[in-house]
């Protein structure tokens, strides 16, 4: 018979492999190449120093595995080398041990945790040892007392406690992982201790209680790593066991594993079956009870429904009868109300007709009174108009009399004034007029139009100024005579002979 694959064992192994991969140190990428610096235009001494610095950096990169005593596998962040030539310095991280030796010295020059030091590539070497807690995973394939294969998974956490002892007795020469060889040695010790203890135990004891395996493994590993406390601590490897734990104990054979599980499974199956039967009985009893309760409830519901239906029938009959009585009463009340309203309407109509007739008589009486009043007012108006006409006629006659008298008085005044003006005109003599004219000569000259040009012609005589003045006075006198003649004609009188001349 072919055994079936143990899927649980495969899964545990895969998980263990994944944990081992996760615990592997991940190295950081190498630092980038140094930047080339042009030396053209720089002083000779400075250029020489830059060249020496680049050579020193190249020497650090080339000599790092040899100078560090095989320390190329250390994480780059654990230490760094600074300087160049013979002036190099190793700067160590604070969480790693360092062992610094020099040619010609039997003991290390510097040894301890996080110690930085000056480094001579020609004569010095140094070893970097991690000081952090290390985890060791163990897969021990054992044979128990029943001659059956058992896989025991465990893990051990340890740390370097005495670096002075550890660097002498342990091998840290692997450039890829300083702790790899130490882990292999401790893993072999742990697997041997687990196999020795499991060989004396039964499968049930292994699966039920893992404390004996943990105690035996802790005792043996501490005896190897830390030494015998009763005798001498110097017999150890300089390590300290922090903790020991058993993760899993898996039977390798699938058949044996299934057989081990069968009693429990059968017991569980029996309990499950009994629980299922009990549940079925409870379900059947509950179903009967529910059915009985449901049927009783249905009968009760039907009875209540019948009562409700009968009650509703009675209520409906009572409601219909009440509705008929109410409708009859409403019809009677409506008929009485209609009769009352008809009587009231007829009475109101007759009252309205009587009131309208009275109103018409009243309106006619008022109209007659208004007509009489209008006739009286018209007669009074005619009388007032006749009186007004008489008053206007008397006023007009009186006005015309006053106007005639005023006109006659004005004509008499005008005649008196005219007589006086003619008397004055007759009283004015030629000499008197000439004197007045001479007095008003400046005014006459001012009112005369301004001539555009003056031409004077002298005929005969010597042209004395007196002749011109005499001629001017003669012309003015002629003008005055003409003016006096015109006024006499206007007044209806004849000018004096002297004036005409």
C-alpha positions as CSV (number, residue, x, y, z in Angstrom):
1,X,0.0,0.0,0.0
2,X,1.4,3.4,-1.0
3,X,1.5,6.0,1.7
4,X,-0.1,9.3,1.1
5,X,2.0,12.4,1.2
6,X,2.0,14.2,4.6
7,X,0.7,17.6,3.5
8,X,1.1,19.0,7.0
9,X,4.8,18.0,7.1
10,X,5.4,19.6,3.8
11,X,3.7,22.7,4.9
12,X,5.8,22.9,8.1
13,X,9.0,22.3,6.0
14,X,8.1,25.1,3.6
15,X,7.5,27.5,6.5
16,X,10.8,26.5,8.0
17,X,12.6,27.2,4.7
18,X,10.9,30.6,4.5
19,X,12.0,31.5,8.0
20,X,15.5,30.5,7.2
21,X,15.5,32.6,4.1
22,X,14.2,35.6,6.1
23,X,16.9,35.1,8.7
24,X,19.7,35.2,6.2
25,X,21.7,38.5,6.2
26,X,20.9,40.8,3.3
27,X,24.1,42.5,2.2
28,X,23.8,46.1,1.1
29,X,25.1,46.9,-2.5
30,X,28.7,48.0,-2.9
31,X,29.3,51.8,-2.7
32,X,29.5,53.6,-6.0
33,X,32.9,54.1,-7.6
34,X,34.7,57.3,-6.5
35,X,34.1,60.3,-8.7
36,X,37.0,61.2,-11.0
37,X,38.2,64.7,-10.2
38,X,40.0,66.7,-12.9
39,X,43.4,68.0,-11.8
40,X,44.0,70.5,-14.5
41,X,44.3,74.0,-13.2
42,X,44.9,72.9,-9.6
43,X,48.2,73.4,-7.7
44,X,50.8,70.6,-8.0
45,X,50.7,69.7,-4.3
46,X,46.9,69.6,-4.2
47,X,46.8,67.4,-7.4
48,X,49.4,65.1,-5.9
49,X,47.3,64.8,-2.6
50,X,44.2,63.9,-4.7
51,X,46.0,61.2,-6.6
52,X,47.3,59.7,-3.4
53,X,43.8,59.8,-1.9
54,X,42.4,57.9,-4.9
55,X,45.2,55.4,-4.7
56,X,44.5,54.9,-1.0
57,X,40.8,54.4,-1.7
58,X,41.7,51.8,-4.4
59,X,44.0,50.1,-2.0
60,X,41.2,49.9,0.6
61,X,38.9,48.3,-1.9
62,X,41.6,45.8,-3.0
63,X,42.9,45.0,0.5
64,X,39.7,44.9,2.4
65,X,39.3,41.1,2.4
66,X,43.0,40.6,3.3
67,X,43.3,43.4,5.8
68,X,40.1,42.5,7.7
69,X,41.3,38.9,8.2
70,X,38.6,37.7,5.9
71,X,36.0,40.2,7.0
72,X,34.5,40.7,3.5
73,X,31.2,39.0,4.5
74,X,30.4,41.5,7.2
75,X,27.5,43.9,6.6
76,X,29.1,47.1,5.2
77,X,27.4,49.2,7.9
78,X,29.2,47.3,10.7
79,X,32.5,49.1,9.9
80,X,34.2,51.4,7.5
81,X,37.8,52.3,6.7
82,X,38.7,55.9,6.4
83,X,41.9,57.7,5.4
84,X,44.6,56.5,2.9
85,X,48.1,55.0,2.9
86,X,49.5,54.6,6.4
87,X,46.9,56.9,8.0
88,X,43.9,54.6,7.8
89,X,41.3,54.3,10.6
90,X,38.8,51.5,11.1
91,X,35.5,52.9,12.4
92,X,33.4,50.1,14.0
93,X,29.7,50.1,14.7
94,X,28.7,50.1,18.3
95,X,26.9,46.8,18.2
96,X,29.8,44.5,16.9
97,X,32.9,43.1,18.5
98,X,36.3,43.8,17.0
99,X,39.6,41.9,17.5
100,X,42.6,44.0,16.3
101,X,46.0,42.2,16.0
102,X,49.4,43.4,14.9
103,X,52.5,41.6,13.7
104,X,55.0,41.1,16.5
105,X,52.3,41.2,19.3
106,X,51.1,38.0,20.9
107,X,47.9,39.4,22.2
108,X,45.4,41.6,20.4
109,X,46.0,45.3,20.6
110,X,42.3,46.2,20.6
111,X,39.5,43.8,21.6
112,X,36.0,44.8,22.7
113,X,32.6,46.1,21.6
114,X,32.5,49.0,19.1
115,X,36.2,50.0,19.4
116,X,37.6,52.1,16.5
117,X,41.4,52.0,15.9
118,X,44.2,53.1,13.7
119,X,45.0,50.5,11.0
120,X,48.2,49.7,9.3
121,X,47.5,47.5,6.2
122,X,51.0,46.1,6.1
123,X,51.1,44.7,9.7
124,X,47.6,44.8,11.1
125,X,44.6,42.5,10.8
126,X,41.1,42.7,12.4
127,X,38.1,40.5,12.9
128,X,34.5,41.7,13.1
129,X,32.1,39.6,15.1
130,X,28.4,40.5,15.4
131,X,27.3,41.1,19.0
132,X,23.5,40.9,18.3
133,X,21.4,37.9,19.3
134,X,21.6,35.0,16.8
135,X,18.7,32.7,16.0
136,X,19.4,29.1,15.1
137,X,16.6,27.0,13.5
138,X,16.8,23.2,14.0
139,X,14.9,20.5,12.1
140,X,15.8,17.2,13.9
141,X,14.5,14.0,12.2
142,X,14.4,11.6,15.2
143,X,13.3,8.0,16.0
144,X,11.2,7.6,19.1
145,X,10.8,4.6,21.4
146,X,8.1,3.1,19.1
147,X,10.6,3.2,16.2
148,X,8.6,5.8,14.4
149,X,10.0,8.9,12.6
150,X,9.3,12.2,14.3
151,X,10.3,15.6,13.0
152,X,11.1,18.0,15.9
153,X,11.4,21.7,15.0
154,X,13.2,24.0,17.5
155,X,15.0,27.2,17.6
156,X,17.9,28.4,19.8
157,X,18.8,32.0,20.4
158,X,22.4,32.7,21.5
159,X,24.8,35.6,21.7
160,X,28.6,36.0,22.0
161,X,29.2,36.6,25.7
162,X,33.1,36.4,26.0
163,X,34.7,37.6,22.8
164,X,38.2,36.9,24.2
165,X,37.3,33.2,24.4
166,X,35.0,33.1,21.4
167,X,37.5,34.4,18.7
168,X,40.1,31.7,19.8
169,X,37.8,28.7,20.0
170,X,35.3,29.4,17.2
171,X,35.7,29.6,13.5
172,X,34.6,33.0,12.1
173,X,36.6,32.7,8.8
174,X,33.6,32.3,6.4
175,X,33.6,35.5,4.3
176,X,30.0,35.1,3.4
177,X,28.6,34.7,7.0
178,X,30.8,34.9,10.0
179,X,28.4,32.9,12.1
180,X,27.6,30.2,9.6
181,X,30.2,27.6,10.9
182,X,29.3,28.4,14.5
183,X,25.7,27.9,13.6
184,X,26.4,24.6,11.9
185,X,28.3,23.4,15.0
186,X,25.6,24.4,17.4
187,X,22.9,22.9,15.1
188,X,24.7,19.5,15.1
189,X,25.0,19.6,18.9
190,X,21.3,20.5,19.2
191,X,20.1,17.8,16.8
192,X,22.2,15.2,18.6
193,X,20.7,16.2,22.0
194,X,17.1,16.2,20.6
195,X,17.6,12.8,19.0
196,X,19.1,11.3,22.2
197,X,16.1,12.6,24.2
198,X,13.4,11.7,21.7
199,X,14.8,8.1,21.4
200,X,13.7,7.5,25.0
201,X,10.2,8.9,24.7
202,X,7.0,7.7,23.2
203,X,5.1,9.5,20.5
204,X,2.3,10.5,23.0
205,X,4.9,11.9,25.4
206,X,6.6,13.8,22.6
207,X,3.3,15.3,21.3
208,X,1.9,16.0,24.8
209,X,4.8,17.4,26.7
210,X,7.9,19.0,25.1
211,X,9.4,20.3,28.3
212,X,11.8,17.3,28.8
213,X,13.2,17.9,25.3
214,X,13.6,21.6,26.1
215,X,15.3,20.9,29.4
216,X,17.7,18.3,27.9
217,X,18.6,20.6,24.9
218,X,19.2,23.6,27.1
219,X,21.4,21.6,29.5
220,X,23.6,20.3,26.7
221,X,23.9,23.5,24.8
222,X,24.8,25.5,27.9
223,X,27.4,22.9,28.8
224,X,29.0,23.2,25.4
225,X,28.6,27.0,24.9
226,X,29.0,28.4,28.4
227,X,31.1,25.6,30.0
228,X,30.6,23.7,33.3
229,X,29.6,26.2,36.0
230,X,30.7,23.7,38.8
231,X,34.2,23.1,37.3
232,X,35.4,26.0,35.2
233,X,33.7,28.6,32.9
234,X,36.8,28.7,30.8
235,X,36.0,25.4,29.2
236,X,33.1,27.0,27.2
237,X,33.1,28.6,23.8
238,X,32.4,32.1,25.0
239,X,28.7,32.0,24.0
240,X,25.6,32.4,26.0
241,X,22.3,30.5,25.4
242,X,19.5,33.0,25.6
243,X,16.5,30.7,25.0
244,X,15.5,27.3,23.7
245,X,12.1,26.5,22.4
246,X,10.4,23.6,20.6
247,X,8.1,24.8,17.8
248,X,6.6,21.6,16.4
249,X,6.8,17.8,16.7
250,X,5.4,16.1,13.6
251,X,5.0,12.4,13.0
252,X,6.7,11.7,9.7
253,X,4.5,8.7,8.7
254,X,1.0,9.8,7.4
255,X,-0.5,6.4,8.4
256,X,0.9,6.6,11.9
257,X,-0.3,10.1,12.2
258,X,-3.8,9.2,11.1
259,X,-3.8,6.2,13.5
260,X,-2.8,8.5,16.3
261,X,-5.7,10.7,15.4
262,X,-8.2,8.0,14.9
263,X,-9.1,7.5,18.7
264,X,-9.6,11.2,19.1
265,X,-11.4,11.4,15.8
266,X,-13.6,8.4,16.7
267,X,-14.3,9.9,20.1
268,X,-15.1,13.2,18.5
269,X,-17.2,11.5,15.8
270,X,-19.1,9.5,18.5
271,X,-19.7,12.7,20.5
272,X,-20.7,14.4,17.3
273,X,-23.1,11.6,16.3
274,X,-24.6,11.5,19.8
275,X,-25.0,15.2,19.7
276,X,-26.5,14.9,16.3
277,X,-29.0,12.2,17.5
278,X,-29.8,14.2,20.5
279,X,-30.2,17.3,18.4
280,X,-32.5,15.3,16.0
281,X,-34.6,14.1,19.0
282,X,-34.8,17.6,20.3
283,X,-35.6,18.8,16.9
284,X,-38.4,16.2,16.4
285,X,-39.8,16.9,19.9
286,X,-39.6,20.6,19.2
287,X,-41.3,20.1,15.8
288,X,-44.2,18.1,17.4
289,X,-44.5,20.7,20.1
290,X,-44.4,23.4,17.4
291,X,-46.9,21.6,15.3
292,X,-49.3,21.1,18.3
293,X,-48.8,24.7,19.3
294,X,-49.4,25.8,15.7
295,X,-52.6,23.7,15.2
296,X,-53.9,24.9,18.6
297,X,-53.1,28.5,17.6
298,X,-54.8,27.9,14.2
299,X,-58.0,26.6,15.9
300,X,-57.9,29.5,18.3
301,X,-57.4,31.9,15.4
302,X,-60.3,30.3,13.5
303,X,-62.5,30.6,16.6
304,X,-61.5,34.2,17.1
305,X,-62.1,34.8,13.4
306,X,-65.6,33.3,13.6
307,X,-66.4,35.5,16.7
308,X,-65.0,38.5,14.9
309,X,-67.0,37.7,11.8
310,X,-70.3,37.3,13.8
311,X,-69.5,40.4,15.7
312,X,-68.9,42.2,12.4
313,X,-72.2,40.8,11.0
314,X,-74.1,42.1,14.0
315,X,-72.3,45.4,13.8
316,X,-73.0,45.7,10.1
317,X,-76.8,44.9,10.6
318,X,-77.0,47.4,13.4
319,X,-75.1,49.9,11.3
320,X,-77.5,49.3,8.3
321,X,-80.6,49.7,10.4
322,X,-79.2,52.7,12.1
323,X,-78.4,54.1,8.7
324,X,-81.9,53.5,7.4
325,X,-83.4,55.2,10.5
326,X,-81.0,58.1,10.1
327,X,-81.8,58.5,6.4
328,X,-85.5,58.5,7.1
329,X,-85.1,61.1,9.8
330,X,-82.9,63.1,7.4
331,X,-85.5,62.9,4.7
332,X,-88.3,64.0,7.0
333,X,-86.1,66.8,8.3
334,X,-85.3,67.8,4.7
335,X,-89.0,67.8,3.7
336,X,-89.9,70.0,6.7
337,X,-87.0,72.2,6.1
338,X,-88.0,72.5,2.4
339,X,-91.6,73.4,3.4
340,X,-90.4,75.9,5.9
341,X,-88.0,77.4,3.4
342,X,-90.7,77.5,0.7
343,X,-93.1,79.3,3.1
344,X,-90.4,81.7,4.2
345,X,-89.5,82.3,0.5
346,X,-93.1,83.1,-0.4
347,X,-93.4,85.4,2.6
348,X,-90.1,87.0,1.7
349,X,-91.3,87.4,-1.9
350,X,-94.5,89.1,-0.9
351,X,-92.8,91.3,1.6
352,X,-90.3,92.2,-1.1
353,X,-93.1,93.0,-3.6
354,X,-94.9,95.2,-1.0
355,X,-91.6,96.9,-0.1
356,X,-90.9,97.4,-3.8
357,X,-94.4,99.0,-4.4
358,X,-93.9,101.2,-1.3
359,X,-90.5,102.1,-2.6
360,X,-91.9,103.0,-6.0
361,X,-94.6,105.2,-4.4
362,X,-92.0,106.9,-2.3
363,X,-89.8,107.4,-5.4
364,X,-92.7,108.9,-7.3
365,X,-93.5,111.2,-4.4
366,X,-89.9,112.3,-4.2
367,X,-89.8,112.8,-8.0
368,X,-93.0,115.0,-7.8
369,X,-91.5,117.0,-5.0
370,X,-88.3,117.3,-6.9
371,X,-90.2,118.6,-10.0
372,X,-92.1,121.1,-7.8
373,X,-88.9,122.2,-6.3
374,X,-87.4,122.5,-9.7
375,X,-90.3,124.6,-11.0
376,X,-90.0,126.9,-7.9
377,X,-86.3,127.2,-8.4
378,X,-86.8,127.9,-12.1
379,X,-89.4,130.7,-11.4
380,X,-87.1,132.2,-8.8
381,X,-84.3,131.9,-11.4
382,X,-86.3,133.7,-14.1
383,X,-87.2,136.5,-11.6
384,X,-83.6,136.8,-10.7
385,X,-82.6,136.9,-14.3
386,X,-85.1,139.7,-15.0
387,X,-83.9,141.7,-12.1
388,X,-80.3,141.1,-13.2
389,X,-81.2,142.2,-16.8
390,X,-82.8,145.4,-15.4
391,X,-79.8,146.1,-13.2
392,X,-77.5,145.5,-16.2
393,X,-79.5,147.9,-18.4
394,X,-79.5,150.6,-15.7
395,X,-75.8,150.1,-15.2
396,X,-75.2,150.3,-18.9
397,X,-77.3,153.5,-19.3
398,X,-75.5,155.0,-16.4
399,X,-72.2,153.9,-17.8
400,X,-73.0,155.4,-21.2
401,X,-74.1,158.7,-19.5
402,X,-70.8,158.8,-17.6
403,X,-68.8,158.0,-20.7
404,X,-70.6,160.7,-22.7
405,X,-70.1,163.3,-20.0
406,X,-66.4,162.3,-19.7
407,X,-66.1,162.6,-23.5
408,X,-67.7,166.0,-23.5
409,X,-65.5,167.2,-20.7
410,X,-62.4,165.9,-22.4
411,X,-63.4,167.7,-25.7
412,X,-63.9,170.9,-23.8
413,X,-60.5,170.5,-22.1
414,X,-58.9,169.7,-25.5
415,X,-60.5,172.8,-27.0
416,X,-59.2,175.0,-24.1
417,X,-55.7,173.5,-24.5
418,X,-55.8,174.0,-28.3
419,X,-56.9,177.6,-27.8
420,X,-54.1,178.2,-25.4
421,X,-51.5,176.6,-27.7
422,X,-52.6,178.7,-30.6
423,X,-52.5,181.8,-28.5
424,X,-48.9,180.8,-27.5
425,X,-48.0,180.2,-31.1
426,X,-49.4,183.5,-32.1
427,X,-47.5,185.2,-29.3
428,X,-44.1,183.8,-30.5
429,X,-42.2,186.4,-32.6
430,X,-39.5,185.8,-35.2
431,X,-36.8,187.3,-32.9
432,X,-37.9,185.2,-30.1
433,X,-37.7,182.1,-32.2
434,X,-34.3,182.9,-33.5
435,X,-33.0,183.4,-29.9
436,X,-34.4,180.1,-28.9
437,X,-33.0,178.5,-31.9
438,X,-29.6,179.9,-31.3
439,X,-29.8,178.6,-27.7
440,X,-30.6,175.1,-28.9
441,X,-28.1,175.0,-31.7
442,X,-25.8,172.6,-29.7
443,X,-28.6,170.2,-29.3
444,X,-29.6,170.4,-33.0
445,X,-26.0,169.9,-34.0
446,X,-25.8,166.8,-31.8
447,X,-28.8,165.3,-33.4
448,X,-27.8,166.0,-37.0
449,X,-26.2,163.1,-38.8
450,X,-22.4,163.0,-39.0
451,X,-21.3,163.7,-42.6
452,X,-18.9,161.3,-44.2
453,X,-16.9,164.2,-45.7
454,X,-16.8,168.0,-45.7
455,X,-16.4,170.1,-48.8
456,X,-16.3,173.8,-48.7
457,X,-16.2,176.0,-51.8
458,X,-15.5,179.7,-51.5
459,X,-16.5,181.9,-54.3
460,X,-15.2,185.5,-54.2
461,X,-14.2,187.5,-51.2
462,X,-11.1,187.1,-49.3
463,X,-12.3,184.1,-47.4
464,X,-12.4,185.6,-44.0
465,X,-13.8,183.5,-41.2
466,X,-16.6,185.9,-40.6
467,X,-18.1,185.2,-43.9
468,X,-18.4,181.5,-43.2
469,X,-20.0,182.1,-39.9
470,X,-22.5,184.6,-41.4
471,X,-23.5,182.1,-44.0
472,X,-23.9,179.4,-41.4
473,X,-26.2,181.6,-39.3
474,X,-28.2,182.6,-42.4
475,X,-28.8,178.9,-43.2
476,X,-29.8,178.2,-39.6
477,X,-32.2,181.1,-39.7
478,X,-33.7,179.9,-42.9
479,X,-34.2,176.5,-41.3
480,X,-35.9,178.2,-38.3
481,X,-38.2,180.1,-40.6
482,X,-39.2,176.9,-42.3
483,X,-39.8,175.2,-39.0
484,X,-42.0,178.1,-37.8
485,X,-44.0,178.1,-41.0
486,X,-44.7,174.4,-40.7
487,X,-46.0,174.8,-37.2
488,X,-48.2,177.7,-38.2
489,X,-49.7,175.5,-41.0
490,X,-50.2,172.7,-38.5
491,X,-52.0,175.0,-36.1
492,X,-54.2,176.5,-38.9
493,X,-52.8,180.0,-38.7
494,X,-50.7,182.2,-41.0
495,X,-47.1,182.9,-40.1
496,X,-46.2,186.5,-39.5
497,X,-44.9,188.4,-42.4
498,X,-41.5,188.7,-40.8
499,X,-41.3,184.9,-40.5
500,X,-42.4,184.3,-44.1
501,X,-39.8,186.7,-45.3
